[in-house]
């Protein structure tokens, strides 16, 4: 089992549905800390709750990738929370 400092962090965009959601689920189940990003925050929060029940560490973020000011937090927030990306 990995300790907190050894856990990998992944950022998954488009995580509210489809391939992005499936990728976030697989990474969470594999022990990654996962930043799930998309515009539909309600779907991200539902995904985060489901994965948290399986002990996954998920950070949902409402982000529109077309807006540069919003994308900055994709790195800053997990760095602040987990100390790495």
C-alpha positions as CSV (number, residue, x, y, z in Angstrom):
1,X,0.0,0.0,0.0
2,X,1.3,3.4,-0.9
3,X,1.6,6.1,1.7
4,X,0.2,9.6,1.1
5,X,3.4,11.0,-0.4
6,X,3.8,8.1,-2.9
7,X,0.3,8.3,-4.3
8,X,0.2,9.5,-7.9
9,X,-2.1,12.4,-8.9
10,X,-3.9,12.5,-12.3
11,X,-5.9,15.2,-13.9
12,X,-8.8,14.0,-16.1
13,X,-10.6,16.5,-18.2
14,X,-14.1,15.8,-19.7
15,X,-14.7,13.7,-16.6
16,X,-18.4,14.3,-16.3
17,X,-19.2,11.6,-18.9
18,X,-17.9,9.1,-21.5
19,X,-14.3,8.3,-21.8
20,X,-13.2,10.9,-19.3
21,X,-15.6,9.5,-16.6
22,X,-14.4,6.0,-17.3
23,X,-10.8,7.0,-17.1
24,X,-11.4,8.8,-13.8
25,X,-13.1,5.7,-12.4
26,X,-10.3,3.4,-13.4
27,X,-7.6,5.7,-12.0
28,X,-9.5,6.1,-8.7
29,X,-9.9,2.4,-8.4
30,X,-6.2,2.0,-9.1
31,X,-5.3,4.2,-6.1
32,X,-4.6,7.4,-7.8
33,X,-5.7,10.8,-6.5
34,X,-7.8,12.2,-9.3
35,X,-8.7,15.7,-10.3
36,X,-11.9,15.4,-12.3
37,X,-12.6,18.4,-14.4
38,X,-15.5,19.4,-16.7
39,X,-18.1,22.1,-17.0
40,X,-20.9,20.1,-15.4
41,X,-20.0,20.3,-11.7
42,X,-23.2,18.4,-10.6
43,X,-22.0,15.3,-12.5
44,X,-18.5,15.7,-11.2
45,X,-19.7,15.8,-7.6
46,X,-21.9,12.7,-8.1
47,X,-18.9,10.9,-9.6
48,X,-16.7,12.0,-6.6
49,X,-19.3,10.7,-4.1
50,X,-19.5,7.4,-5.8
51,X,-15.7,7.0,-6.0
52,X,-15.2,8.2,-2.4
53,X,-17.4,5.2,-1.3
54,X,-14.6,3.1,-2.8
55,X,-11.9,5.0,-0.9
56,X,-10.8,7.0,-3.9
57,X,-9.5,10.5,-3.4
58,X,-11.2,12.8,-5.9
59,X,-11.1,16.5,-6.4
60,X,-14.0,17.8,-8.6
61,X,-13.4,21.0,-10.4
62,X,-15.7,23.0,-12.7
63,X,-13.5,24.1,-15.5
64,X,-14.1,25.4,-19.0
65,X,-10.9,24.6,-20.8
66,X,-11.5,27.3,-23.4
67,X,-10.9,29.9,-20.6
68,X,-7.3,30.2,-19.6
69,X,-8.1,31.9,-16.3
70,X,-10.0,28.7,-15.3
71,X,-7.3,26.2,-16.4
72,X,-4.7,27.6,-14.0
73,X,-6.5,26.0,-11.0
74,X,-6.1,22.6,-12.6
75,X,-2.5,22.5,-11.4
76,X,-2.6,25.0,-8.4
77,X,-5.5,23.3,-6.5
78,X,-4.1,19.7,-6.5
79,X,-0.6,21.1,-5.7
80,X,-2.1,22.9,-2.7
81,X,-4.1,19.9,-1.6
82,X,-1.8,17.0,-2.2
83,X,1.6,18.6,-2.8
84,X,2.1,17.1,-6.3
85,X,0.6,16.6,-9.7
